[in-house]
Amino acid sequence: MRIIKIVLWTLWRVWFYIMMAIPILVMFPFLVVSILKEKWYPYFFVMARIWAKCILYGSGFYYKLKDTANLDEAKSYMFVANHTSMADIMLMLAIVKNPFVFVGKKELSKIPLFGFFYKRTCILVDRSSQKSRMEVFNRAQKRLNQGLSICIFPEGGVPADESVVLDGFKDGAFRLAIEHQIPIVPITFPDNKKRFSYTFFSGSPGLMRAKIHPIIETKGLDIENKEDVKKLNEQTRQIIYNQLMDDLKKSIN
């Protein structure tokens, strides 16, 4: 029985990566055109959302959104969420209508085909380089000036220990939000670890829930005040952590 499960998991995981490639190949000419000019990014974003939904549905996932934020599509926000799965990227694109740009690690740019567009549309950061981290602020400002939002997974990566409910948050997202005076939008993904974690022989098709929490304003906060950054970080993390724990308790009961 175990051998059968391993074979099915392998086939399913391989299919997930095939599904990542198929929509890109189908839309390739349109995707390439949409990245020729930065002002055309909203068109790329529309196709990225189609790509994400194709992968989710094609891999046997369906999602349910609870939105309590009442977002204004004309405003810019800082979207932050817990990070446990590669599917977090797809689910974020599927549920958020406001065009946004990911701030992510440069290593993902090495993924064939996906990486071609990733490095041309996202704000890449080399976490080992102080200069790279500082350049993120300048590139984020440029994107915000274009009316876009920013998305960061503030844990800075997926915890190696899958028993960790929520890792500590880095300050980058909160410093950016305060610097540019844009609201924080906390988002919780309670099912992605169970559905599609980074452990290869694990997961299953099924429901992926997402909750968009009420926005947290940053007006009046000072980036030079370390206490402001710390409080914003802790407030945001606590909202996501509480939701994860609440869902965990319900699943146990």
C-alpha positions as CSV (number, residue, x, y, z in Angstrom):
1,M,0.0,0.0,0.0
2,R,2.8,2.4,0.9
3,I,4.5,1.7,-2.5
4,I,1.2,2.6,-4.3
5,K,1.0,5.8,-2.4
6,I,4.6,6.7,-3.2
7,V,3.9,6.1,-6.9
8,L,0.7,8.2,-6.8
9,W,2.4,11.0,-4.9
10,T,5.3,11.0,-7.5
11,L,2.9,11.2,-10.4
12,W,0.9,13.9,-8.8
13,R,3.9,16.0,-7.9
14,V,5.3,15.7,-11.4
15,W,1.9,16.7,-12.8
16,F,1.9,19.8,-10.6
17,Y,5.1,21.0,-12.3
18,I,3.8,20.1,-15.7
19,M,0.7,22.2,-14.9
20,M,3.1,25.1,-14.1
21,A,4.5,24.9,-17.6
22,I,1.4,24.3,-19.7
23,P,-0.4,27.6,-19.2
24,I,2.9,29.5,-19.7
25,L,3.5,27.8,-23.0
26,V,0.0,28.4,-24.1
27,M,0.1,32.1,-23.2
28,F,3.8,32.6,-23.9
29,P,3.6,35.2,-26.7
30,F,1.1,37.3,-24.7
31,L,3.2,37.0,-21.5
32,V,6.3,38.1,-23.4
33,V,4.6,41.2,-24.8
34,S,3.1,42.1,-21.4
35,I,6.6,42.3,-19.8
36,L,8.1,44.5,-22.5
37,K,7.0,47.6,-20.7
38,E,6.6,48.0,-16.9
39,K,3.4,50.0,-17.5
40,W,1.9,46.9,-19.1
41,Y,2.3,44.8,-15.9
42,P,-1.4,44.8,-15.0
43,Y,-2.0,42.8,-18.2
44,F,0.7,40.4,-17.1
45,F,-1.0,40.2,-13.7
46,V,-4.3,39.1,-15.3
47,M,-2.6,36.3,-17.1
48,A,-0.6,35.3,-14.0
49,R,-4.0,34.9,-12.1
50,I,-5.2,32.7,-15.0
51,W,-2.0,30.7,-14.7
52,A,-2.4,30.3,-11.0
53,K,-6.0,29.1,-11.2
54,C,-5.1,26.6,-13.9
55,I,-2.5,25.1,-11.7
56,L,-4.7,24.9,-8.6
57,Y,-7.7,23.4,-10.4
58,G,-5.6,21.2,-12.6
59,S,-3.8,19.7,-9.6
60,G,-7.1,18.9,-7.9
61,F,-7.2,21.9,-5.5
62,Y,-10.2,24.3,-5.0
63,Y,-10.2,27.3,-2.8
64,K,-12.6,29.1,-0.5
65,L,-12.0,32.7,0.4
66,K,-13.2,34.7,3.4
67,D,-12.6,38.4,2.8
68,T,-13.1,40.8,5.6
69,A,-10.8,43.6,4.3
70,N,-13.0,45.5,1.9
71,L,-10.0,46.5,-0.2
72,D,-10.1,49.4,-2.6
73,E,-8.9,48.3,-6.0
74,A,-7.5,51.8,-6.6
75,K,-5.2,51.7,-3.6
76,S,-1.8,50.1,-2.9
77,Y,-1.3,47.6,-0.1
78,M,1.3,45.4,1.5
79,F,0.0,41.8,1.4
80,V,1.6,39.4,3.9
81,A,0.8,35.7,4.6
82,N,2.2,32.6,6.2
83,H,4.4,30.5,3.9
84,T,4.4,26.7,3.9
85,S,4.1,25.7,0.3
86,M,4.9,26.6,-3.3
87,A,1.1,26.7,-3.8
88,D,1.1,29.8,-1.6
89,I,2.2,31.8,-4.7
90,M,-0.7,30.4,-6.8
91,L,-3.3,30.9,-4.1
92,M,-2.2,34.5,-3.4
93,L,-2.6,35.3,-7.1
94,A,-6.0,33.5,-7.3
95,I,-7.6,35.4,-4.4
96,V,-6.1,38.9,-4.6
97,K,-7.5,41.1,-7.4
98,N,-5.4,44.2,-6.7
99,P,-2.4,44.0,-9.1
100,F,0.7,43.3,-6.9
101,V,4.4,42.4,-7.3
102,F,6.1,39.7,-5.3
103,V,9.2,40.4,-3.3
104,G,11.0,37.0,-3.3
105,K,14.3,35.2,-3.1
106,K,16.4,35.2,-6.2
107,E,16.8,31.4,-6.1
108,L,13.3,30.9,-7.6
109,S,14.5,32.6,-10.8
110,K,16.4,29.4,-11.6
111,I,13.2,27.4,-12.1
112,P,12.9,26.7,-15.8
113,L,10.4,28.7,-17.7
114,F,8.7,30.1,-14.5
115,G,12.0,31.8,-13.6
116,F,12.2,33.6,-16.9
117,F,9.1,35.6,-16.0
118,Y,9.7,35.6,-12.2
119,K,13.0,37.6,-12.5
120,R,11.5,40.1,-14.9
121,T,8.3,40.9,-13.0
122,C,9.2,40.4,-9.3
123,I,11.4,42.3,-6.9
124,L,14.3,39.8,-6.2
125,V,16.3,40.0,-3.1
126,D,19.5,38.2,-2.1
127,R,19.0,37.8,1.6
128,S,22.8,37.5,2.1
129,S,23.5,40.9,0.6
130,Q,22.8,44.1,2.5
131,K,23.0,46.1,-0.8
132,S,20.3,43.8,-2.3
133,R,18.0,44.3,0.6
134,M,18.4,48.1,0.4
135,E,17.7,48.1,-3.3
136,V,14.3,46.5,-2.6
137,F,13.1,49.8,-1.1
138,N,13.9,51.7,-4.3
139,R,12.3,49.1,-6.6
140,A,9.2,48.9,-4.3
141,Q,8.8,52.7,-4.5
142,K,8.9,52.6,-8.3
143,R,6.2,49.9,-8.4
144,L,4.0,51.7,-5.8
145,N,4.3,54.9,-8.0
146,Q,2.8,52.8,-10.8
147,G,-0.2,52.1,-8.6
148,L,0.7,48.5,-7.8
149,S,0.7,46.7,-4.4
150,I,3.5,44.6,-2.9
151,C,3.4,41.0,-1.6
152,I,5.9,39.5,0.8
153,F,6.0,36.2,2.8
154,P,7.6,37.7,6.0
155,E,8.8,34.4,7.4
156,G,11.6,34.8,4.9
157,G,11.2,31.2,3.7
158,V,9.5,28.0,4.5
159,P,10.5,26.5,7.9
160,A,12.4,23.3,7.5
161,D,10.6,21.9,10.6
162,E,7.0,21.4,9.4
163,S,5.8,21.2,13.0
164,V,6.4,25.0,13.3
165,V,3.0,26.7,13.1
166,L,4.3,30.1,12.2
167,D,8.0,31.2,12.1
168,G,9.2,34.6,13.2
169,F,8.6,37.5,10.8
170,K,11.4,39.5,9.3
171,D,11.0,43.3,9.5
172,G,11.4,44.0,5.7
173,A,7.7,44.0,4.8
174,F,6.8,46.3,7.8
175,R,9.6,48.7,7.1
176,L,8.5,49.0,3.5
177,A,4.9,49.5,4.5
178,I,5.8,52.3,7.0
179,E,8.3,53.9,4.7
180,H,5.7,54.2,1.9
181,Q,2.7,54.6,4.3
182,I,0.7,51.8,2.8
183,P,-1.7,49.5,4.8
184,I,-0.8,46.0,5.8
185,V,-3.2,43.2,4.7
186,P,-2.7,40.0,6.7
187,I,-3.7,36.8,4.9
188,T,-3.9,33.3,6.4
189,F,-3.5,30.1,4.4
190,P,-4.4,27.3,6.9
191,D,-4.5,24.3,4.5
192,N,-1.5,24.7,2.2
193,K,0.9,22.8,4.3
194,K,-1.4,19.9,4.5
195,R,-2.3,20.0,0.9
196,F,1.1,20.6,-0.8
197,S,4.1,21.0,1.6
198,Y,7.7,20.8,0.5
199,T,7.9,17.2,1.7
200,F,7.8,15.4,-1.6
201,F,5.8,12.3,-0.5
202,S,2.9,14.1,1.1
203,G,-0.2,16.1,0.4
204,S,-3.5,15.5,-1.4
205,P,-6.0,17.3,-3.6
206,G,-8.7,19.2,-1.8
207,L,-9.8,22.4,-0.2
208,M,-7.4,25.3,0.3
209,R,-8.9,28.0,2.5
210,A,-7.8,31.6,2.6
211,K,-8.8,34.5,4.9
212,I,-8.0,38.1,4.1
213,H,-8.1,39.9,7.5
214,P,-9.0,43.6,8.0
215,I,-6.2,46.0,7.0
216,I,-3.7,47.5,9.5
217,E,-3.0,51.1,8.9
218,T,0.6,52.5,9.0
219,K,-0.2,56.2,8.9
220,G,1.7,58.1,11.6
221,L,4.2,55.3,12.1
222,D,7.9,56.2,11.8
223,I,10.4,53.9,10.1
224,E,13.2,55.4,12.3
225,N,11.2,54.3,15.4
226,K,12.2,50.6,16.0
227,E,9.3,50.2,18.4
228,D,6.8,51.1,15.6
229,V,8.3,48.5,13.3
230,K,8.4,45.9,16.1
231,K,4.8,46.5,17.1
232,L,3.5,46.4,13.5
233,N,5.4,43.1,12.9
234,E,4.1,41.5,16.1
235,Q,0.5,42.7,15.5
236,T,0.4,41.3,12.0
237,R,2.0,38.0,13.0
238,Q,-0.4,37.6,16.0
239,I,-3.4,37.9,13.7
240,I,-2.2,35.2,11.3
241,Y,-0.9,33.0,14.2
242,N,-4.3,33.2,16.0
243,Q,-6.2,32.2,12.9
244,L,-3.8,29.3,12.3
245,M,-4.2,28.1,15.9
246,D,-8.0,28.4,15.7
247,D,-8.2,26.3,12.6
248,L,-5.8,23.8,14.1
249,K,-8.0,23.4,17.2
250,K,-11.1,23.0,15.0
251,S,-9.5,20.3,12.9
252,I,-8.4,18.4,16.1
253,N,-11.9,18.6,17.6
